[in-house]
Amino acid sequence: MVRREFLKIGGVGAMTLLLSGCGLAALSDSTKKSEGDIPVKGSVSGGKSMKIVVISSSPHPKNESTSIYLADKFIEGAKSAGHEVFTFDAANEDTHPCRGCDKCQMDGPCIFQDAIEQKLMPKMLEADMLVLVTPLYYYGMSAQLKIVVDRFYSRTGKLHGKKSVLMATAYNSADWTMSALADHYGTLVRYMNWDNIGTVLAIGCGSRSLVEKSDFGNQAYKIGASL
Protein backbone atom coordinates (compact mmCIF):
# COMPACT_ATOMS: atom_id res chain seq x y z
CA MET A 1 0.00 0.00 0.00
CA VAL A 2 1.35 3.40 -0.95
CA ARG A 3 0.97 5.98 1.81
CA ARG A 4 1.48 9.71 1.48
CA GLU A 5 2.30 11.61 4.60
CA PHE A 6 0.91 15.09 5.05
CA LEU A 7 2.40 17.78 7.22
CA LYS A 8 0.81 21.19 6.89
CA ILE A 9 2.47 23.97 8.78
CA GLY A 10 1.03 27.47 8.91
CA GLY A 11 1.66 30.63 10.88
CA VAL A 12 5.18 31.93 11.47
CA GLY A 13 7.49 30.35 8.91
CA ALA A 14 4.47 28.56 7.48
CA MET A 15 4.60 25.81 4.93
CA THR A 16 2.49 23.07 3.47
CA LEU A 17 4.32 19.94 2.47
CA LEU A 18 3.46 16.67 0.80
CA LEU A 19 5.93 14.03 1.92
CA SER A 20 6.23 10.77 0.02
CA GLY A 21 8.80 8.21 -0.97
CA CYS A 22 9.12 9.99 -4.28
CA GLY A 23 10.24 13.31 -2.84
CA LEU A 24 8.88 16.63 -1.69
CA ALA A 25 6.28 18.89 -3.27
CA ALA A 26 4.51 22.05 -2.14
CA LEU A 27 0.73 22.11 -1.84
CA SER A 28 -1.66 25.02 -1.53
CA ASP A 29 -4.72 25.26 0.71
CA SER A 30 -6.96 27.82 2.36
CA THR A 31 -4.88 27.97 5.55
CA LYS A 32 -1.47 28.33 3.91
CA LYS A 33 0.27 31.66 4.48
CA SER A 34 3.79 31.34 3.11
CA GLU A 35 6.39 28.79 2.18
CA GLY A 36 9.06 27.94 4.68
CA ASP A 37 10.09 25.51 7.39
CA ILE A 38 8.79 24.51 10.80
CA PRO A 39 8.92 27.65 12.97
CA VAL A 40 12.14 28.20 14.86
CA LYS A 41 11.76 27.19 18.49
CA GLY A 42 10.05 29.98 20.39
CA SER A 43 9.10 32.03 17.35
CA VAL A 44 5.37 31.36 17.73
CA SER A 45 5.24 32.05 21.46
CA GLY A 46 7.87 34.77 21.50
CA GLY A 47 9.75 32.70 24.03
CA LYS A 48 6.94 32.95 26.57
CA SER A 49 4.92 30.12 28.08
CA MET A 50 1.61 29.67 26.30
CA LYS A 51 -1.65 28.20 27.55
CA ILE A 52 -2.69 25.43 25.17
CA VAL A 53 -5.97 23.50 25.11
CA VAL A 54 -5.92 20.11 23.38
CA ILE A 55 -9.36 18.70 22.53
CA SER A 56 -9.25 14.99 21.67
CA SER A 57 -12.33 13.18 20.39
CA SER A 58 -11.60 9.51 19.85
CA PRO A 59 -14.06 7.04 21.43
CA HIS A 60 -11.37 4.33 21.46
CA PRO A 61 -9.22 3.45 24.49
CA LYS A 62 -6.17 5.67 24.78
CA ASN A 63 -3.70 2.87 24.13
CA GLU A 64 -5.55 1.90 20.93
CA SER A 65 -6.42 5.34 19.54
CA THR A 66 -4.39 6.62 16.61
CA SER A 67 -5.45 10.25 17.03
CA ILE A 68 -4.75 10.30 20.77
CA TYR A 69 -1.26 9.06 19.93
CA LEU A 70 -0.71 12.23 17.86
CA ALA A 71 -2.17 14.35 20.65
CA ASP A 72 0.19 12.80 23.19
CA LYS A 73 3.22 13.41 20.97
CA PHE A 74 2.21 17.04 20.45
CA ILE A 75 1.69 17.50 24.19
CA GLU A 76 5.08 15.95 24.88
CA GLY A 77 6.69 18.43 22.52
CA ALA A 78 4.75 21.43 23.85
CA LYS A 79 5.58 20.62 27.47
CA SER A 80 9.24 20.18 26.58
CA ALA A 81 9.12 23.78 25.32
CA GLY A 82 7.70 24.97 28.66
CA HIS A 83 4.05 25.44 27.66
CA GLU A 84 1.02 24.75 29.86
CA VAL A 85 -1.35 22.15 28.36
CA PHE A 86 -4.95 21.37 29.32
CA THR A 87 -6.58 18.33 27.71
CA PHE A 88 -10.28 17.69 27.19
CA ASP A 89 -11.63 14.27 26.20
CA ALA A 90 -14.69 15.18 24.14
CA ALA A 91 -15.60 11.52 23.59
CA ASN A 92 -15.98 10.68 27.28
CA GLU A 93 -17.05 13.91 28.95
CA ASP A 94 -20.65 14.98 29.57
CA THR A 95 -21.45 17.12 26.51
CA HIS A 96 -24.55 18.34 24.69
CA PRO A 97 -24.96 19.56 21.09
CA CYS A 98 -25.91 23.17 20.43
CA ARG A 99 -29.70 23.57 20.17
CA GLY A 100 -29.54 26.82 18.22
CA CYS A 101 -31.73 28.49 20.86
CA ASP A 102 -29.57 31.63 20.88
CA LYS A 103 -30.08 32.08 24.61
CA CYS A 104 -26.33 32.69 24.84
CA GLN A 105 -26.50 35.61 22.38
CA MET A 106 -23.05 34.42 21.22
CA ASP A 107 -21.60 35.69 24.50
CA GLY A 108 -22.63 33.00 27.00
CA PRO A 109 -23.51 31.37 29.16
CA CYS A 110 -24.79 28.27 27.37
CA ILE A 111 -28.04 26.76 28.63
CA PHE A 112 -26.15 23.48 29.14
CA GLN A 113 -24.07 23.48 32.30
CA ASP A 114 -22.13 20.46 31.14
CA ALA A 115 -18.42 19.69 30.87
CA ILE A 116 -18.02 21.98 27.86
CA GLU A 117 -19.43 24.98 29.73
CA GLN A 118 -17.94 24.28 33.14
CA LYS A 119 -14.59 22.61 32.40
CA LEU A 120 -13.58 23.34 28.82
CA MET A 121 -14.91 26.81 28.06
CA PRO A 122 -13.05 28.64 30.86
CA LYS A 123 -9.79 27.06 29.68
CA MET A 124 -10.47 27.90 26.03
CA LEU A 125 -11.27 31.51 26.83
CA GLU A 126 -7.90 32.04 28.49
CA ALA A 127 -5.94 29.85 26.06
CA ASP A 128 -3.44 31.14 23.52
CA MET A 129 -3.87 28.05 21.32
CA LEU A 130 -6.58 25.49 20.60
CA VAL A 131 -5.60 22.06 19.23
CA LEU A 132 -8.35 20.01 17.57
CA VAL A 133 -7.67 16.27 17.40
CA THR A 134 -9.95 13.80 15.64
CA PRO A 135 -10.18 10.46 13.90
CA LEU A 136 -11.61 10.86 10.40
CA TYR A 137 -15.19 9.53 10.26
CA TYR A 138 -16.93 9.64 6.88
CA TYR A 139 -14.43 12.22 5.67
CA GLY A 140 -15.06 14.73 8.42
CA MET A 141 -14.32 15.31 12.09
CA SER A 142 -15.85 12.99 14.65
CA ALA A 143 -19.31 13.77 16.01
CA GLN A 144 -17.71 14.17 19.43
CA LEU A 145 -15.46 16.99 18.23
CA LYS A 146 -18.23 18.58 16.15
CA ILE A 147 -20.34 18.95 19.30
CA VAL A 148 -17.55 21.02 20.86
CA VAL A 149 -16.99 23.07 17.71
CA ASP A 150 -20.70 23.90 17.44
CA ARG A 151 -20.65 25.08 21.04
CA PHE A 152 -18.00 27.67 20.12
CA TYR A 153 -21.07 29.69 19.13
CA SER A 154 -21.75 30.62 22.74
CA ARG A 155 -18.47 32.57 22.91
CA THR A 156 -17.80 33.26 19.25
CA GLY A 157 -16.22 36.68 19.64
CA LYS A 158 -14.15 35.76 22.69
CA LEU A 159 -12.67 32.73 20.92
CA HIS A 160 -11.51 34.78 17.95
CA GLY A 161 -7.86 35.52 17.29
CA LYS A 162 -6.29 32.43 18.85
CA LYS A 163 -3.61 30.17 17.43
CA SER A 164 -4.73 26.73 16.28
CA VAL A 165 -3.58 23.28 15.22
CA LEU A 166 -5.46 20.38 13.61
CA MET A 167 -4.41 16.75 13.90
CA ALA A 168 -6.32 13.82 12.40
CA THR A 169 -5.88 10.16 11.54
CA ALA A 170 -7.55 8.02 8.89
CA TYR A 171 -7.49 4.45 7.62
CA ASN A 172 -7.82 5.47 3.98
CA SER A 173 -4.59 6.36 2.18
CA ALA A 174 -5.93 8.15 -0.92
CA ASP A 175 -4.49 11.63 -1.41
CA TRP A 176 -7.97 13.18 -1.18
CA THR A 177 -8.83 11.48 2.13
CA MET A 178 -8.47 14.60 4.27
CA SER A 179 -9.68 17.16 1.71
CA ALA A 180 -13.12 17.81 3.22
CA LEU A 181 -11.77 17.99 6.76
CA ALA A 182 -8.96 20.33 5.70
CA ASP A 183 -11.47 22.59 3.93
CA HIS A 184 -13.74 22.64 6.99
CA TYR A 185 -10.81 23.51 9.22
CA GLY A 186 -9.69 26.21 6.80
CA THR A 187 -13.14 27.77 6.91
CA LEU A 188 -13.15 27.64 10.71
CA VAL A 189 -9.73 29.30 10.84
CA ARG A 190 -10.92 32.04 8.54
CA TYR A 191 -14.20 32.67 10.38
CA MET A 192 -12.61 32.63 13.84
CA ASN A 193 -9.62 34.68 12.69
CA TRP A 194 -7.29 32.02 14.05
CA ASP A 195 -3.59 31.78 13.27
CA ASN A 196 -3.12 28.27 11.89
CA ILE A 197 0.20 27.03 13.24
CA GLY A 198 0.03 23.62 11.59
CA THR A 199 -1.79 20.41 10.79
CA VAL A 200 -0.82 16.77 10.87
CA LEU A 201 -3.13 14.71 8.65
CA ALA A 202 -2.17 11.07 9.09
CA ILE A 203 -3.57 8.96 6.26
CA GLY A 204 -3.03 5.22 5.94
CA CYS A 205 -3.08 4.84 9.72
CA GLY A 206 -5.82 2.33 10.41
CA SER A 207 -4.26 0.95 13.58
CA ARG A 208 -2.13 2.09 16.50
CA SER A 209 0.84 0.08 15.25
CA LEU A 210 0.70 1.77 11.85
CA VAL A 211 0.67 5.31 13.22
CA GLU A 212 3.42 4.47 15.70
CA LYS A 213 5.62 3.20 12.85
CA SER A 214 4.94 6.29 10.74
CA ASP A 215 6.59 9.72 10.97
CA PHE A 216 3.34 11.43 11.95
CA GLY A 217 4.06 11.24 15.68
CA ASN A 218 7.41 12.90 15.10
CA GLN A 219 5.67 15.63 13.09
CA ALA A 220 3.20 16.25 15.92
CA TYR A 221 6.05 16.40 18.45
CA LYS A 222 8.01 18.85 16.33
CA ILE A 223 5.06 21.25 16.04
CA GLY A 224 4.64 21.22 19.83
CA ALA A 225 8.35 21.57 20.52
CA SER A 226 8.75 24.42 18.01
CA LEU A 227 6.23 26.62 19.78
N, C-alpha and C positions, 0 to 999 in steps of 0.2 A: 504494500500500500504506500503510495506516495503522499507524504504529509508536507504541507507548507506551514511555516511558522510565522505568525504575525507578531510584530512588536510595533505599536504605534505610540510615538512619543510626541506630546505637544508642549506648549508653554515655552519656558525659557530654553533656548537651544533646541527647539522642537524639531522632530523629524517623524516621518512615517516610513517604515521599512517593511519590505517583504523578504523574508529570509527563506532560502531553500537550498537544496543541495547543488543547484545549478548556479548559485551566485546571489547577487544583491541587486534589488531594483527599487526605485522610489515609487510610492503610490501617492494618490491625492485623495482627500476626503474632506468632509465639511468641518472637521475639527482641526485640520492641519494649519499651522501658522507659518512655519518656515523650515527649511531643510537644515539639518545639523546633527549633533550627536546627543547622547543622553546628557542632561544638564550636569555641569560641574557640581561636585558635592557642595551643598550649601547655597547654591545660586537661586534656588526656588524659595527657600526660607530666609535668605539673607543672613544665614548663620545663626538664626534664632530658633528656639524650640517652638514647633508648631503643635496645635491640637488637631488631631486627625481622628475622624470617625469612619470606621470600616463596617459596612453593612453587608453581611453574608446572607445567603438565601437558599442554601442547599438543604433539602429535607433528608439527606443521607447522613449516616453517622460520620463524625469528623474524620475518623481514620480511613473512611472509604471515599469521602467526597473529593472530587478533583478540583472543584472551585475553591473549597476551603483550604486546600493545599496551597493554591496561589495566594490566598489571603494571608495565610500564615507566613509564607516567604516574604511577602511585602511587609508585614508587620515586623518580622525579624530585621529586615533592612532598615525600616523607619526607626525602630527603637535603637538600632546600632548608631544611628545618626543623632540620637538624643531627643527624638520627638515623642510626644505623649499620644498614646493610641487608645481609643475606646472602641470596643467591638459590640455589635448588635446582631443577634441571631434571628433574622426575620422569619425563619421557617419554624422556630420553636417558641417564640414569644407570643403573648396574647395581643393580637392585632385585629383591626377591623378595617374593611375597605371604606373609602370615602363614599358618602351617600349623596353628595352634591347638594346638600341642604343649604349651604352658604351661611350657616349660623356663625361660622368663624369670620366671615367678611374678609377672608384672606389674611387675617391678622390675629387669629386665634382667640380663645382656645377652641380646640376641636370638641365636638359633643361627646366623643369617645375618650374616656379617661383610661385608656389602655396603655400598653407598654410603649407604643409609639409616642403618645402624648406625655407620659410621665417619665420615661427613661431615656428615650432616644431624642426627642425634640429638644430638650434643654442642652444636650451635648452637641447637636447639630447647629443650634443657634450660635454657640460660642466657638464652634470649630473653624479652623482655617481651611481644612480640606475634607471633602467627602469622598469615600471610596466605595463604589458600587461593585458588588461581587455576585455573579450568578452563573448557574449552569444554563446552557441554551436549551429551552424547551419550545419546540415548534417554531424555531427561528426567531425567538424573542426572549426577553428576560423572563425569569420564573414568575409565577403568580405571586409568590411570597414577596419578591422584591417590588413588583408592580404595586402592591398594596401600599408599601412605604412611599414609593415615588408619587402615587396619587395623593397621598396625605401631605406632600409638600405644599399643597394648595393652601393649607391653613396658615402657612407662614411664608407665602411666596416671596414677598418683598424682602423679608429678613434673611432668606436663604440665598438671595442673589449675591453675586460677586465673589463666591468662594472658589477655591481650587478644587479640581476633581480628577478622579482616576476611574477607569472601568476595567474590570477583569472578568473574563468569562471562559468557560470550557465547553467543548462540544465533542460528540462522538464522530460526527460527519467530518470528512477531510476535504470536501470540495472547496475551491477558492471563494465561492460565494456564500459559504455557510454563515458567516457573521455579518453579511451585508445589511440585513434589516435591523439587527441589533445596533450595529455601528451607526446607521442612519438615525435611529431613534435617539441614541445617546448624543449624536451631533446636534439634533434638534433641541434636546434638553439643555445641552451646554449653551446653545445660542439663546434660548429663551431665558435661562436663569443667569445669563451673563457670567458663566463660570469660566475659569482658566483651566483648560484641559491640559493636565501635566503628562498624561500618557494612558495607553491602553495595552493590555495583554489579552489577545484573543487566541485561545489555545484550541485549535482544531485538531481532529484526529486523536483526541484524548478521551476514549470511552471508558477508561478504567484508571484507578489510582496508580497502578504500576506504569501505565503508559505516560501519564503526566509527570510522574517522578523521574522517568528516564529521559524525558524531553528537556529542552532548554528553557521552557516557559517559567519554571520556578526561579531559575537564575535571573530571567528578565524581570519578574515581579520583585525579587530581592533588590536588584540594581535600581529600579525606580524608587523604592523606599529608601535605600541607602544614599541616593543622590540628592534627596531633598535637603 
